[in-house]
Amino acid sequence: MERTKVAIIGLGTVGTGVAKLLLDHGDRTARHAGRIPWLEKAVVQNLNKPRKVEIPDGVLTDNLDDVVSNPEITVVAQLIGGIEPARTIMLQLLEAGKDIITANKALLAIHGPELFDKARQLGRCIAFEASVGGGIPIITNIGQCLTANQVTSLRGILNGTCNFIITQMQDHGTDFETALREAQNLGYAEADPTLDVNGADTAQKLSILSQLAFGVRGNWEDIPCKGIEDLDIADVRFADQLGYRIKLLAIAKLVENEVEMNVSPMLIKKGSPLAEVQDAFNAIRVRGDAVGPVFYHGQGAGQMPTASAVVADIIDTVTGRSQITFNNLELWSESHRPRSMADASQTRNRYYLRMQVTDKPGVMAEITGILGKNGVSIASIIQHKPDQESLASTVPLVIMSHQTAQNAITKSVEEFMQSENIDSKAVVLKVL
């Protein structure tokens, strides 16, 4: 059987998993590809570092030029993170005539237009299934299986670290900091978890999915984004009492010819599929105008789930399927009129509000008056009684609104902060 020579740039967690699949299951990959995806080179920084995969002699190298200048290597899995030198390396590989597989969502979210234009100019392709959802084949499903549809909405849990932390808070009453440390101990969170917990990682993934589903071109940093770093265990408990779970959700929805997009922790009714996604799992719900709602659920990170997606892209690239899909999708292309993001201040949602208020007559009337003046309709109010033994003069007040514009909630909260009867800044969460 003929060989297609393949290289890996970076033998970190995912790269090691890819090497294992190519080396240990070559018969399987060859059966699906119709030829052998042959691991010719693996580029690393440190040749002497111990590795959890047995690499054949002559494969490891610390010289990128061993791949760039080798015309027999036609497919490269570029598996280093960050922006630079990842961007420069990818451009070098494209110029050298290589087709590329990547799992680097940050690179695509920021430099997707440049990289995809360069690939098209040079007649090459970029496959990126592993950039969103780990082992969940969401890129293929939106880009190929659902192409008879106009996707009208997608919503998803796209960060396993955040979902693990929230699960610990909900199921075990763990506070945020303790749950975060547990996530780090289990390898779900990096030593610096900022991009996970502040929502940036989720926003980058949403920007890729929205480009694929809606043709939205824009900076991922323009997506309204709120993370879970300030999530309070009290709100997790109140949401539970109201029949909801809290999840960090990425949402994109087609409204006329614009796309509403946001990332934020949201209350979701218990029993709905997204509400029941636990631990480090990911899930995405896509609605198409022909197929209706479709739900994808699986491991969104980890060595082998992500390696599975990378090797699937290698097989598709070796067989030529990736090139066909890449040319037809024309992602980040100027040839299609892109849709724009909708004005976030005008989007409508239900809202959960919690504030600590003075326990005395007239306060409730003041709060409902502010909400009414700004056009916020109240669905329910729960005022919790103070403990009999407590000497505190304030009590928690939880309000659930009907559908209302975001700017109406924002104005109301600004006015709440001017009241001497409200002890702390109001917590505001969207309700799905």
Order of alpha helices (4+ residues) and beta strands (2+ residues): beta-alpha-alpha-beta-beta-alpha-beta-alpha-beta-alpha-beta-beta-alpha-alpha-alpha-alpha-alpha-beta-beta-beta-beta-alpha-alpha-beta-beta-alpha-beta-beta-beta-alpha-beta
